[in-house]
Amino acid sequence: MEVGQQVRSVWDRLSARERRMVRGRAKCSPDAVLRGRAKIVLSLVRGNSPSKVSKAGLGSASQVYRVANRFVEEGPPGLVDRREDNGEPKVTGEYECQLLVAVSGSPQDYGHRRPTWTQELLIKVLAKQTGIVISRTTLSRLLKAMGARLGRPKPIVGCPWKKARRQRRLRAIRRMIQGLPKNEVVLYVDEVDIHLNPKIGPDWMLRGTQKQILTPGQNAKRYLAGALDARSGRLICVEAERKNSDLFIALLWQLIRDYPRARRIHLVLDNYKIHKSGRTQLALAAVGDRIQLHFLPPYCPDHNRIERVWKDLHDNVTRNHNCRTMSLLMGEVRAWLRRRNSRRVGDRKVA
């Protein structure tokens, strides 16, 4: 007798209550595996062959036969998952802690020369640490449960200053901002490069396809110097074809014009050479004490709030862009900056 006929024979012997229970599991069981098995049985009961059930997407052919045979042997109880009878789970709390420590580090911490983790290497290292060997499926489930993800590391440069000196400088800047009089302003200052050749970054695309970005080939650059108001979030920018002292000085004059009533303008910025050049010192001397510079410790971009604005600029404009000329690209950059500032003004009005 074919397996489909055997399933229908068992189905005919079931009570009305048992049939309702199987239909209910196929329709609304919270267990997706149990729901799928019940759907396979109902499909076979309707006269569909195992191959047709498999082609309908309810499971592989071997799975259809396995579910049918269990139903024939045990009836509706044969559809229930039996993994709870497998005994104590292999994965323990200690194993999860060791996995968390390993993922936070590098294979080189465990004597391997490879700098990045693979699932196979994690299983091998954890087996040596705990004596427990698990499958890749179990490891994938554990990684997902603990919130681990496959991402891109962030490249950084270590600050050459000692920690105490770095913290003193950062605390001094924070105290200056917190105790700022109303007639003074603080702005975070930095420069950003705009490349005609687009920055390539991740994007959504269909399986089996890869988007293509047509690049101009010969690169061109423009530079922005920006100042982010710490109170209002407004961004003031100037642009130039070269990244030199003239660019920074142009920003200083723009700030003088935009804040005519400010008794003093405090600028928090990095140690780039154009911020300390001789020409810059002459420009600062010309405005007296109206502008005061507060230099961050070297290589501490996370403490300059304008860096996030530049990231948003790249995410929204320059990454994967299709502008063929620099004038078109700079038009998009200016439009995004205007929209950003207009949103900030609108937020303040609502507040």
DAKANOR-V643091 format. One record per helix or strand of 2 or more residues. SS is the DSSP state (@ for helix, = for strand). FROM is the first residue (numbers start at 1). LEN is the number of residues. Records with the same first field share a line. If there is no record, write none. Layout:
SS->FROM-LEN  FROM-LEN
//
This chain:
@->3-11  16-13  32-14  50-6  61-19  83-4  93-12  107-4  119-12  136-10  163-16  245-14  273-3  278-9  301-3  306-13  326-25
=->184-12  221-9  235-6  264-6  291-5
//
